[in-house]
Amino acid sequence: MQQPTRISPPVSAFSPVVRALLIANGAVFALHAFSGDPSLIAYFALWPLDSSAVLNTPSGIVRLPGFIPWQLVTYGFLHASLSHLFFNMFALWMFGTNIERAIGSRRFAAYYFVCIVGAALVQLLVLSPLVQGEPITPHPTVGASGGVFGILLAFGMLFPEQRILLLIPPIPIKAKWFVLGYGVIELWFGVTGAATGVAHFAHLGGMLFGFLLLQYWRGRFPFHSR
């Protein structure tokens, strides 16, 4: 007797954690856009450690609370513009879905938030008086880019030979070279200050902490083999 054919359910275009992150980021952006509440930026964006000032807004003056520990996570759900949100979420979906299916949802969630927090720590260090040498005008850091750059690094490490089709120029390139090139460009922009208004060192921080976590899970340098 012929055995019945088992039909596998179709694979969703969105993995669970990626879907949840897309919804959360979209909801926070909508709340900020429609409410116009400046306290979202004042309390939940990432502010420098020594920031103490006031923020002039159309709704009035908002006194800045400065750095609050929860900002290490919450800044990753705020975005400066619709295009900022779109490109971050597109990259999160495009690369994150494959990563989540490769390492599992629980590890993917841990990896993403380690990259978010790691990016914030590096950004705070870069903006600190120890590095700047003098007080700077406090500006908030927002966006999921630290987590997204960590995901890009993971994609390059887990799928190094996978080809990615660039938009400009429209040529295919292996993931490992794409990630390496992106990292070098971010480092150059960060050191030279050629592209202001972008947290280049936060991007690099997300990649650094993502690399360290992947190496820890693998038991490779700089960690002992397990």
Sequence and secondary structure as in RCSB ss.txt:
>XXXX:A:sequence
MQQPTRISPPVSAFSPVVRALLIANGAVFALHAFSGDPSLIAYFALWPLDSSAVLNTPSGIVRLPGFIPWQLVTY
GFLHASLSHLFFNMFALWMFGTNIERAIGSRRFAAYYFVCIVGAALVQLLVLSPLVQGEPITPHPTVGASGGVFG
ILLAFGMLFPEQRILLLIPPIPIKAKWFVLGYGVIELWFGVTGAATGVAHFAHLGGMLFGFLLLQYWRGRFPFHS
R
>XXXX:A:secstr
            SS HHHHHHHHHHHHHHHHHHHH  THHHHHHSB  TT   EEEETTEEEE     TTHHHHG
GG  SSHHHHHHHHHHHHHHHHHHHHHH HHHHHHHHHHHHHHHHHHHHHHHSHHHHSS      B  SHHHHHH
HHHHHHHHSTT EEE SSS  EEEHHHHHHHHHHHHHHHHHHT STTS HHHHHHHHHHHHHHHHHHHT TTS  
 
